[in-house]
């Protein structure tokens, strides 16, 4: 168990969505959207205001925790190094899928993870459009939870399938250019390979048994800590491409999740190799 009040933390994410994100959905003026590092890397007023709200509320709930938000790190990159050493930290993505949000697509999420002594111990993915949570605490399983309801649904990954029947999501934006042609060709071996440009929903699909694999290359902690824990607690197998466990300190090395270790090895050998 995380010894953190995860439902209260989840409630903060929901409040942020209701106060700062949803009122701006499809109502963003030109000045409310900016490019950060490149054309596909956007930040909106909703990202910034939601993170500001979450940070203030987390400081009340967990005053001893280091707060690491995507937009905070954009302003203070040293926070990533601080995360590696922090006894307790809360890592937040205020709007996961910002490009979708900015384009008016109703596929985005709010995510938070709790890291204790270098280990992810709790994770939450909130879907503002569906108004529900995927959440997990280490060792306690993964659950779909609805606000103001006692009805929780235990999450479980799908059963393994042959390679040519697998459905998965693959982020290609940060795939090394030297490897991209071969990997894209290899993806013809699976039934469906999709890319929704929102890690939170990639993890939700996988943890609820609707896909057989998920793959990423860029490993920023706010994108993956919550999702990997939820996927593992739902029975999935996760590792970096070299086979090592994914940890909060990792920023590279790629990441592949599959329904079980055998499927992971099959995908690594047949698809995600050059």
N, C-alpha and C positions, 0 to 999 in steps of 0.2 A: 504493500500500500504506500501511497505517496505522503500521507499525513498532511496533505493540503486539501482544503475544501474545494474540490473540483466543481461541484455544482454551483458554488458561489462564483468561481472564476468563469464558468460557462455563462452565468447570468450577466457578467460584465461584458462579455463579447456580444451578447444579444442586445444589451442596452446600447452599446456603441453602434451596432447596426441600425437600431431603430432611431437613434438620435442623429447620427452623423452620416450614415451610408445610404440607407433607403430614401431619405428625403432628397438626396442628390442624384439618385438613379434616373438616367435619361433627362436630367435637368442640369447638366454640366455646361456652363458657359466656356468660351474659348480660354479665358484666363484661369479656369479651374483645372486645366490639364497641362502638364509639362513633361517634356522629354528629359530623362536622366542621362544614362550613359550612351544610349542609342535609340533608334526609332521604335524598337519593340519594347523598350524599357521606359514605362510611363509612371508618373505619380499624379494623383488627383487630390483635390481639396478634401475629398472623402477619406483617402488614405491618411492624410496628415491629421485631420481633426479626429478621426476614429482612434488613431494611435495615441493622440494626446489625451483623449478621454480614458482609454484603457490604462495608460500609464498612471494617471492620477488615481484611478480606482484600485489598481494593483498595489500601489504604494500604501494605500490604506489597509488592504487585505493582508499583504505580505511585506511589511516594511523592511525586512532584512534581505529581501530578494533583489538581485541585480535585474534590471529591466533591459531586455534586448529586443528592440523593435526594428523592423526593416527600415523605417524612415529615420529612426534614431541613429542607426548604423550609417546611413547615408551621410549624416551630419558629423558623426563621431565614429570613424572606423575602428578606433581602439576598443570599442565595446566587444568586438568579436574576440580579441585576445583576452579580455576580461572574462568572457564566458568560459574560456578554457580553465580558468582557475577558480571560478566562483563556487562557494559551497552550495548556494541556492540561486537559481535564476528562473525568470519567466521570459520565454521567447515568443514573440508575437508577430504575426503577419496581419495587419489591420484589414487589408483587402487583397486576398489572394486571387489572382486573375484580374489584375487591374486593367489590362488591355480589353478584356471582355466587358468589364464594367464601363470603361470609357466609351466603348462602342455600342452600349445599350443592350448587350447580350445578358440575359438573366442567368449567368453561370459564373458565380464567384463565391468566395467563402471568407470567413474570419477564423483564424487559427491561433492556438496558443499551446505551448508545451512547458512543462515544469522540469527543470534539470537540477538534480541534486548530486553534488560531487562527481560531475562528469557523466552522469547516467540520466537518461530520460525516464521519468517516473510517472508522468501523466501527460495526456494529450487530448485536445479538443478541436474538432472541426465543426464550425457552425455554418449552416446554410441559411442565409437570410431570406431567400425566396421561399424555401420550404418550411422555414421556422422550426428546424430540428437540429439535434446535435449528434455527431458520432464522438464518443469519448472512451477513454481507457485509462486505467491505472495499472501500473506494472504488477502482474501476477493476479489480476482480478477480472480478466476478460475484457472484451470490447462490446460496447452497447450503443444502440440508437435510442436516444431519449427525446421526449417531447416536452416542451415547457408546460408547466401547470398540469402535469399528468403523472400518474404512477405507472403508466404503461411503458416499460422498457423492452426492447427487442435485442436479444443477444446476437452479435454479428459473427459470421463464420465465412471464411473464404470458400470458393467453389471447389468442387472435386477436380482432381487432375484430368487433363484431356490430352490426346495425342497432339503433336505439334501442329498438324494441319487443321485442327479444330479449335486452336486457341484464339481467344480474343484478348487484346491488350491495348494499353495506352503507352505511347512512346513520345517523349519530348525530344525533338530533333534540333531545337534552336541552338543548343550549345554542344552538339555533337562535333567532334573534331573533323574539320573539312577533309583531312586525309582518309578518314574512316567512313565518312558519310555515304559515299556511293555504294560501298560493299554492304554496309549494314542495311541501307534502304533496299538493296536487291535481296538481301537475306530475309527481309520482312515478308517477301512474297511466299515464304514457307508457312506463315501462319494464316488463320482464317480472316482476321480483321486486326489492323493496327491503326488506332485513332490517336488524335492529338487535340485535346480540348483547351489547351493553354491555361490550365488551372490545376495545380497539383492537388489541392484539397479535394476536388471531385474525382481525380484519378484514384486517390486513396479511398474515397468513399465507394466508388464502383468496385474496387478490388476487395475491400474488407467486407462488403455485403454480398459477395459471391457472383458479381455480374461480369467480371473479367478474370482472366487467368494469369496475367502478368502486368507489371508496370516497370518502366525504365526511364532513368534520368541521367544526365551528365553533370549539370551544375548542382552543387550541394550546399546551398545556403541554408542555415539551420531553421529559419522560420518557414521554409518551404517543406521540410521533410521530417522534423523531429516528431511532431504530433502524428503525422500519417504513418510513419514507420512503426511507432509503438502500437497504434490502433490496428494496423495490419498484422503485426506479430501476435497481438493478443487475440486476434480473430483466427489465428492458426496459420498465417502465412509465413513464408521463408524470405528473409531479406539479407542481402550482402552486397558489398561493393564488387565491382567487376573482378577484382583479384581474389575474391572469396572471403575477404576479411569482414568482420562485423562493422556495421555503420554506427558511428559514435558522434556525439555533438561536436567534437573537435574537427571532424572531417569537412573539408571544403572541396575536395576533388576525388577522383578515383571512380566516378560513376556509381550508379546504384540500380540494382535489379531486384525486383520482388516477384515471387512466383508462389503457386499454391502449395508446393512442397519442395524439398531439396532436390529430388530427382528432376522435377520440372525445371528448376533453376539451372541445374547443370546442363540439361538438354538445350534450353534457350541460350545459355552462355556459349555452348559449343556450336550450335547451328545458326544462331542469329547474331548475337552480340560479340562477334569475334571477326578479326580480319587477318 
